[in-house]
């Protein structure tokens, strides 16, 4: 970003905050007022560049909620980016995901598959009976994960697949169409304490 553009945006931001702070609740600040104040602020900072840091520091000290909001916005953007990367990874590893797990519930030619990574000693523990009975046309594939001290080395492939997708906690679900070239927007990745409704909504999205 060019310095002049950054200066202009900073000036408008400060102008907007100053204008709104100065306005009473009975008054309504117009875009024209913000623009006029912004131009004055931009001219001032252009003539006194050393004042920019001081002004910003003062504003942030007086309005810490701005930092909180900015931090939350950054966290949300990072979360969205992580989700998008995991969906891309799921699409890339589609064949591995759809390979038979143990157990498998539902028709092999189902339009949608739900891949669930589960504890090796648990059968259907991540998917409730309610979900299974309500989605008889969906294929549920369970990928067993080894527990601590497990002697089953074959399950390590599932561990590697889980990491390749990008999951960092359990339980973990991937809901995707079984067609060869699925639309990426119809793929969902879910992990953690997921409600049944979220899985059902992901199934509907995958069906298109």
C-alpha positions as CSV (number, residue, x, y, z in Angstrom):
1,X,0.0,0.0,0.0
2,X,1.4,3.5,-0.9
3,X,2.1,5.9,1.9
4,X,-0.4,8.4,0.6
5,X,-3.1,5.8,0.5
6,X,-2.3,4.6,4.0
7,X,-2.2,8.2,5.3
8,X,-5.6,8.9,3.7
9,X,-7.2,5.8,5.3
10,X,-5.7,6.6,8.7
11,X,-6.9,10.2,8.5
12,X,-10.4,9.1,7.6
13,X,-10.4,6.5,10.5
14,X,-9.3,9.1,13.0
15,X,-11.6,11.7,11.6
16,X,-14.6,9.4,11.9
17,X,-13.8,8.4,15.5
18,X,-13.2,12.0,16.5
19,X,-16.4,13.2,14.8
20,X,-18.5,10.5,16.3
21,X,-17.0,11.0,19.7
22,X,-17.8,14.7,19.6
23,X,-21.3,14.3,18.3
24,X,-24.1,14.2,20.9
25,X,-26.6,11.3,20.8
26,X,-29.2,13.6,19.4
27,X,-27.1,14.5,16.4
28,X,-26.4,12.3,13.4
29,X,-23.0,12.6,11.8
30,X,-23.2,12.7,8.0
31,X,-20.7,11.2,5.5
32,X,-19.9,14.8,4.4
33,X,-18.9,15.8,7.9
34,X,-16.6,12.7,8.2
35,X,-15.1,13.5,4.7
36,X,-14.5,17.1,5.6
37,X,-12.9,16.3,8.9
38,X,-10.9,13.5,7.2
39,X,-9.4,16.0,4.7
40,X,-8.4,18.4,7.4
41,X,-6.8,15.5,9.4
42,X,-5.0,14.3,6.3
43,X,-3.6,17.8,5.6
44,X,-2.5,18.0,9.2
45,X,-0.7,14.7,9.2
46,X,0.9,15.5,5.9
47,X,2.4,18.6,7.5
48,X,3.2,16.9,10.8
49,X,4.0,13.2,10.0
50,X,5.7,12.8,13.4
51,X,2.2,13.3,15.0
52,X,0.7,10.1,13.4
53,X,2.2,7.7,15.9
54,X,1.4,9.8,18.9
55,X,-2.2,10.3,17.8
56,X,-2.8,6.6,17.1
57,X,-1.1,5.6,20.4
58,X,-3.3,8.1,22.3
59,X,-6.5,6.9,20.6
60,X,-5.7,3.3,21.3
61,X,-4.9,4.0,24.9
62,X,-8.3,5.8,25.3
63,X,-10.2,3.2,23.3
64,X,-8.8,-0.3,24.1
65,X,-12.0,-1.8,22.8
66,X,-10.6,-1.0,19.3
67,X,-7.7,-3.4,19.8
68,X,-10.1,-6.1,21.1
69,X,-12.3,-5.7,18.1
70,X,-9.3,-5.8,15.7
71,X,-8.0,-8.9,17.4
72,X,-11.3,-10.7,17.1
73,X,-11.5,-9.7,13.4
74,X,-8.0,-11.1,12.8
75,X,-9.0,-14.3,14.7
76,X,-12.1,-14.8,12.5
77,X,-10.1,-14.2,9.3
78,X,-7.5,-16.7,10.4
79,X,-10.2,-19.3,11.3
80,X,-11.8,-18.8,7.9
81,X,-8.5,-19.2,6.1
82,X,-7.8,-22.4,8.1
83,X,-11.2,-23.8,7.2
84,X,-10.6,-23.1,3.5
85,X,-7.2,-24.8,3.6
86,X,-8.7,-27.9,5.3
87,X,-11.4,-28.1,2.6
88,X,-8.8,-27.9,-0.1
89,X,-6.8,-30.7,1.7
90,X,-10.0,-32.8,1.9
91,X,-10.6,-32.5,-1.8
92,X,-6.9,-33.3,-2.5
93,X,-7.1,-36.5,-0.3
94,X,-10.6,-37.4,-1.5
95,X,-9.8,-40.9,-2.6
96,X,-8.1,-41.8,0.7
97,X,-11.1,-40.4,2.6
98,X,-13.6,-42.5,0.7
99,X,-11.6,-45.7,1.0
100,X,-13.4,-48.2,3.1
101,X,-13.1,-47.6,6.8
102,X,-14.4,-49.8,9.6
103,X,-17.3,-49.9,10.1
104,X,-19.2,-48.4,7.1
105,X,-22.9,-47.7,7.3
106,X,-25.1,-46.8,4.3
107,X,-25.1,-47.5,0.6
108,X,-21.8,-47.5,-1.3
109,X,-23.3,-45.5,-4.1
110,X,-24.7,-42.8,-1.8
111,X,-24.6,-39.2,-3.1
112,X,-22.9,-38.0,0.1
113,X,-20.4,-39.5,2.5
114,X,-19.6,-38.5,6.1
115,X,-16.1,-39.5,7.1
116,X,-15.6,-39.6,10.8
117,X,-12.3,-40.2,12.7
118,X,-13.1,-42.2,15.8
119,X,-11.4,-44.0,18.7
120,X,-10.4,-47.5,17.7
121,X,-12.4,-49.0,20.6
122,X,-15.5,-47.0,19.8
123,X,-18.2,-48.0,17.3
124,X,-20.2,-45.1,15.8
125,X,-19.3,-43.0,18.8
126,X,-19.0,-39.7,16.9
127,X,-22.3,-40.1,15.1
128,X,-25.5,-40.5,17.0
129,X,-28.1,-43.2,16.1
130,X,-30.5,-40.3,15.4
131,X,-28.3,-39.0,12.6
132,X,-27.8,-42.5,11.1
133,X,-31.6,-43.3,11.1
134,X,-32.4,-39.9,9.6
135,X,-29.9,-40.2,6.8
136,X,-30.3,-43.7,5.4
137,X,-29.3,-42.5,2.0
138,X,-25.9,-41.3,3.3
139,X,-22.7,-43.3,3.5
140,X,-20.9,-43.1,6.9
141,X,-17.3,-44.0,6.9
142,X,-15.5,-44.4,10.2
143,X,-11.7,-44.1,10.3
144,X,-10.4,-45.6,13.5
145,X,-7.7,-43.7,15.4
146,X,-5.3,-45.6,17.7
147,X,-5.5,-45.0,21.4
148,X,-2.4,-44.5,23.6
149,X,-0.3,-47.7,23.6
150,X,-2.1,-49.2,20.6
151,X,-0.3,-52.0,18.9
152,X,-2.3,-51.6,15.6
153,X,0.2,-50.0,13.3
154,X,-2.3,-50.0,10.4
155,X,-4.2,-47.3,12.1
156,X,-1.3,-45.0,11.8
157,X,-2.4,-44.3,8.2
158,X,-5.5,-42.7,9.6
159,X,-3.4,-40.6,11.9
160,X,-1.3,-39.4,9.0
161,X,-4.5,-38.6,6.9
162,X,-6.0,-36.7,9.8
163,X,-2.9,-34.5,10.0
164,X,-2.8,-34.0,6.2
165,X,-6.3,-32.6,6.3
166,X,-5.2,-30.2,9.1
167,X,-7.3,-31.4,12.1
168,X,-5.8,-30.7,15.5
169,X,-8.5,-32.0,17.7
170,X,-11.2,-34.7,17.9
171,X,-13.8,-35.7,17.0
172,X,-13.3,-34.8,13.3
173,X,-15.8,-35.0,10.4
174,X,-15.6,-34.4,6.7
175,X,-18.8,-34.3,4.8
176,X,-18.5,-34.4,1.0
177,X,-20.2,-35.5,-2.2
178,X,-19.0,-38.9,-3.5
179,X,-19.0,-37.7,-7.1
180,X,-15.6,-37.6,-8.8
181,X,-15.2,-33.8,-9.1
182,X,-17.3,-32.3,-6.3
183,X,-18.0,-28.6,-6.0
184,X,-15.6,-27.5,-3.3
185,X,-18.3,-25.2,-1.8
186,X,-20.3,-28.4,-0.9
187,X,-17.5,-29.9,1.3
188,X,-17.5,-29.3,5.0
189,X,-14.9,-29.9,7.7
190,X,-16.0,-30.0,11.3
191,X,-14.2,-30.8,14.5
192,X,-14.5,-30.5,18.3
193,X,-17.8,-30.5,20.2
194,X,-20.1,-30.5,17.1
195,X,-23.9,-30.5,17.5
196,X,-25.9,-33.0,15.5
197,X,-27.7,-30.1,13.7
198,X,-24.3,-28.9,12.3
199,X,-23.6,-32.4,10.8
200,X,-27.1,-32.5,9.3
201,X,-26.7,-29.1,7.8
202,X,-23.4,-30.2,6.3
203,X,-25.1,-33.2,4.8
204,X,-27.8,-31.1,3.2
205,X,-25.1,-28.7,1.8
206,X,-23.2,-31.7,0.3
207,X,-26.4,-32.9,-1.4
208,X,-26.7,-29.6,-3.2
